[in-house]
Amino acid sequence: MISLFTHPAFLGNRHPKLTKELTTLRISSRIRGDEIAEYIGATLNPKDGFEDDVCIHVKPKYLEKVKDGHWIDYLDSRNLIYFLKERPLVNVIAHSQCSYDYLTENLTNKVVLIPSHHINIEGFKRERTEVTTVGYIGAASPEAFKEYAEIGERLKAVGLDFKACFGFKTRQDAIDLYKGIDIFIIGDLPKADTHQKAPTKIINAGSFGIPTIACPVIGYAEIEDSYIHASSLDEMISEAQKLKDKKVYDGWSNKAYAMAERYHISKIAELYKKLV
């Protein structure tokens, strides 16, 4: 049997109005914890009786409650690597190929790769008569509000609407955003190119047949040919305009959709079962 433990995340004061709500459980933890537990029939957050189970801790802040032989779902928990170096008998789950490469190079712990499944479990695919709307989903912060307000103005100038979803709390919030857009854009140009960047948002967009425009970073290497590269805001706007052409759009949409199918929950669940 498998037991999954989800841990509340600390997000700091990214946005005063949302801090209280966002310091409970991030959507990434719900997806990697709640959804996987339900799909594979694992026990979620048991109080007792799990001693003989394969135990997976999703995004813990510390390792006090983690025993040797348990698994840590690393996700983007930057500080955990320092604790893991002191606990070589704790096993580690990496959520992207880049993260896996980094962890195996820097730890003596056992590490396996289990990517995040995409959120479009039901397989919804939007039918489009024209390309009109660009979107983004991400954590709320003053920097993000400013950055994407500028992107929205730039897109409006070339005849494209823009929708952003900040402070989302549920899987449905994300699904609603993807159902209402034609192009996904990741406009935050990275200040540092690290293994922490993961392609999850691009995969989620692709599962709806939505092409993504983003700055290429090492964390996206595993889906290198499945999104549109743009290294500046000017390039992003230019690439968005090109997607108004149906032939160009359909080509990228089909490519993104085919890529995302590798990350359907039915395929990812099999990787969890191999831990038993």
C-alpha atoms as one frame of an Amber mdcrd trajectory, in Angstrom:
protein
   0.000   0.000   0.000   0.967   3.646  -0.488   0.324   6.438   2.014   0.577
  10.065   0.887   1.135  12.968   3.261   0.525  16.548   2.104   2.205  19.420
   3.918   1.115  23.084   4.062   3.438  25.438   2.193   4.790  28.757   3.409
   4.548  31.377   0.680   5.564  34.466   2.637   4.067  37.906   2.121   3.716
  37.742  -1.626   0.456  39.621  -1.479  -1.035  40.892   1.795  -4.653  40.232
   0.838  -3.960  36.651  -0.172  -1.296  35.543   2.310  -3.703  33.910   4.779
  -5.382  31.857   2.068  -2.176  30.839   0.322  -0.316  29.522   3.360  -2.492
  26.395   3.574  -1.904  23.933   0.715  -0.697  24.826  -2.752  -2.450  23.454
  -5.808   0.700  21.556  -6.800   0.493  19.660  -3.497  -3.181  18.906  -4.035
  -2.458  17.551  -7.506   0.544  15.475  -6.412  -1.193  14.396  -3.209  -4.997
  14.368  -3.283  -5.466  13.484  -6.954  -2.808  10.786  -7.073  -4.072   9.246
  -3.827  -7.609   9.053  -5.190  -6.536   7.702  -8.576  -4.259   4.908  -7.332
  -6.260   4.085  -4.201  -3.588   5.317  -1.775  -4.340   6.481   1.761  -4.179
  10.250   2.193  -2.764  11.680   5.443  -3.351   8.626   7.661  -2.975   9.110
  11.431  -1.813   5.572  12.122  -1.519   2.115  10.583   0.828   3.220   7.791
   4.079   1.885   9.248   4.420  -0.859   6.625   3.270   1.313   3.700   5.340
   3.095   1.080   5.142   6.610   2.567   5.389   9.691   0.338   5.604  13.202
   1.794   4.543  15.887  -0.673   6.489  19.117  -0.302   7.330  19.102   3.414
   9.173  22.109   4.826  11.377  19.976   7.104  12.193  16.314   7.616  11.364
  15.847  11.305   8.349  13.633  10.546  10.076  11.808   7.717  11.649   8.457
   8.563  14.505   6.729   6.750  13.062   4.778   3.850  10.217   7.266   3.306
   9.921   9.227   0.071  10.054  13.014  -0.336   8.211  14.506  -3.316  10.698
  17.298  -3.900   8.747  19.572  -6.274  10.227  23.099  -5.946  11.258  22.794
  -2.290  14.595  24.574  -2.629  15.819  24.271   0.963  15.097  20.577   1.299
  18.277  19.604  -0.484  20.343  20.781   2.500  18.339  18.557   4.862  18.469
  15.633   2.441  22.259  15.750   2.350  22.163  14.980   6.062  19.559  12.194
   5.569  20.932   9.928   2.814  18.432   7.137   3.620  15.427   9.304   2.750
  14.308   8.618  -0.834  13.500  11.423  -3.272  10.947  11.887  -6.069  11.908
  14.446  -8.724   9.117  16.036 -10.768  11.066  16.962 -13.892  14.025  15.600
 -15.839  16.072  18.687 -15.020  15.332  18.332 -11.307  16.207  14.628 -11.475
  19.576  15.389 -13.068  20.320  18.043 -10.452  19.345  15.869  -7.492  21.265
  12.801  -8.645  24.356  14.958  -9.115  24.085  16.559  -5.669  22.701  13.796
  -3.437  23.639  10.255  -2.511  19.954   9.504  -1.782  17.933   7.235  -4.030
  16.142   9.449  -6.600  13.383   8.533  -9.085  11.623  10.658 -11.673   7.819
  10.937 -11.502   6.586  13.959 -13.495   3.432  15.835 -12.542   0.329  14.725
 -14.412  -1.571  17.419 -16.275  -4.830  18.757 -14.854  -7.014  18.002 -17.883
  -7.901  14.485 -16.741 -11.259  14.585 -18.561  -9.615  15.378 -21.925 -11.491
  18.604 -22.698 -10.260  20.238 -25.914 -11.509  23.641 -26.932 -12.831  24.176
 -30.469 -11.653  27.517 -31.861 -12.948  29.548 -34.782 -10.331  32.251 -34.220
  -7.461  33.069 -31.891  -8.372  35.981 -29.640  -7.183  35.466 -26.068  -3.830
  34.977 -24.346  -3.634  33.844 -20.718  -1.396  33.193 -17.735  -1.813  31.508
 -14.364   0.541  31.920 -11.429   1.121  33.019  -7.866   0.114  36.533  -6.818
   2.859  39.075  -6.197   3.312  42.805  -6.843   5.968  41.962  -9.442   3.631
  39.581 -11.281   0.787  42.114 -11.330   3.104  44.748 -12.821   4.735  42.402
 -15.315   1.526  40.943 -16.693  -0.250  44.293 -16.767   2.420  45.406 -19.239
   2.040  42.195 -21.220  -1.714  42.729 -21.356  -1.256  46.253 -22.727   1.222
  45.044 -25.340  -1.132  42.275 -26.468  -4.092  44.636 -26.609  -2.108  46.832
 -28.987  -1.887  43.945 -31.482  -5.547  42.953 -31.156  -5.337  40.193 -28.538
  -7.177  40.014 -25.210  -5.389  38.926 -22.057  -6.611  36.976 -19.010  -4.596
  36.277 -15.876  -5.461  34.061 -12.921  -3.585  34.954  -9.738  -4.149  33.470
  -6.318  -5.868  30.348  -7.662  -6.766  27.795  -5.022  -8.352  24.848  -6.808
  -7.824  22.670  -9.848 -11.079  24.061 -11.244  -9.693  27.614 -11.088  -6.879
  26.531 -13.381  -9.157  24.549 -15.690 -11.477  27.540 -16.089  -8.537  29.703
 -17.127  -7.306  27.229 -19.734 -10.805  26.726 -21.124 -11.078  30.454 -21.804
  -7.805  31.128 -23.627  -6.195  30.295 -26.965  -2.519  30.977 -26.179  -0.598
  30.563 -22.935   2.299  32.892 -22.201   4.954  32.748 -19.495   6.196  36.304
 -19.506   8.387  36.272 -16.421  11.885  36.242 -17.889  13.989  34.226 -15.418
  16.533  36.108 -13.333  18.403  32.825 -12.845  18.172  29.668 -14.930  17.948
  26.872 -12.369  16.592  23.347 -12.028  13.627  24.744 -10.064  11.820  25.783
 -13.236   9.505  22.966 -14.316   7.376  22.640 -17.479   4.141  21.877 -15.586
   2.218  24.943 -16.796   3.252  24.312 -20.395   2.138  20.687 -20.093  -1.196
  21.754 -18.587  -1.799  24.204 -21.437  -0.832  21.572 -23.999  -3.383  19.143
 -22.575  -6.079  21.578 -23.772  -4.401  21.949 -27.174  -3.097  25.402 -26.217
   0.355  26.475 -27.512   2.706  28.166 -25.037   5.139  31.014 -25.598   7.952
  31.101 -23.039  11.589  31.933 -22.506  13.642  28.743 -22.921  15.192  27.570
 -19.644  16.940  24.344 -18.662  13.918  23.228 -16.645  11.875  22.939 -19.855
  14.428  20.728 -21.627  12.244  17.608 -21.614   9.605  19.364 -23.757  12.093
  21.460 -25.726  10.335  21.191 -29.103   6.774  21.496 -27.810   6.569  25.209
 -26.972   7.441  28.455 -28.752  10.714  30.017 -27.649  10.911  33.768 -27.036
  13.705  35.427 -25.082  12.227  38.909 -24.733   8.846  40.570 -24.379   9.082
  41.871 -27.946   9.611  38.325 -29.222   6.673  37.047 -27.170   4.293  39.586
 -28.662   5.593  38.840 -32.158   5.115  35.080 -31.696   1.600  35.621 -30.358
   0.716  37.554 -33.503   1.988  34.698 -35.689  -0.428  32.314 -33.951  -3.381
  34.226 -35.419  -2.621  32.280 -38.604  -4.729  29.088 -38.406  -2.110  26.889
 -40.042   0.598  28.074 -37.668  -1.739  27.759 -34.693  -2.930  24.248 -35.545
   0.649  23.048 -35.983   1.693  24.187 -32.512  -1.613  23.125 -30.941  -1.276
  19.554 -32.216   2.361  19.383 -31.131   1.531  20.645 -27.625  -1.389  18.234
 -27.265   0.678  15.214 -28.324   3.401  16.165 -25.834   0.934  16.571 -22.968
  -0.568  13.134 -23.509   2.650  11.647 -22.117   1.671  13.239 -18.797  -1.882
  11.968 -18.431  -2.615  10.740 -14.897  -3.142   7.178 -16.155   0.506   7.066
 -17.259   1.946   8.887 -14.245   0.016   6.652 -11.822   1.916   3.627 -13.093
   5.187   5.225 -11.960   3.858   5.573  -8.405   2.788   1.927  -8.380   6.375
   0.893  -9.185   7.449   2.240  -5.775   5.598  -0.585  -4.019
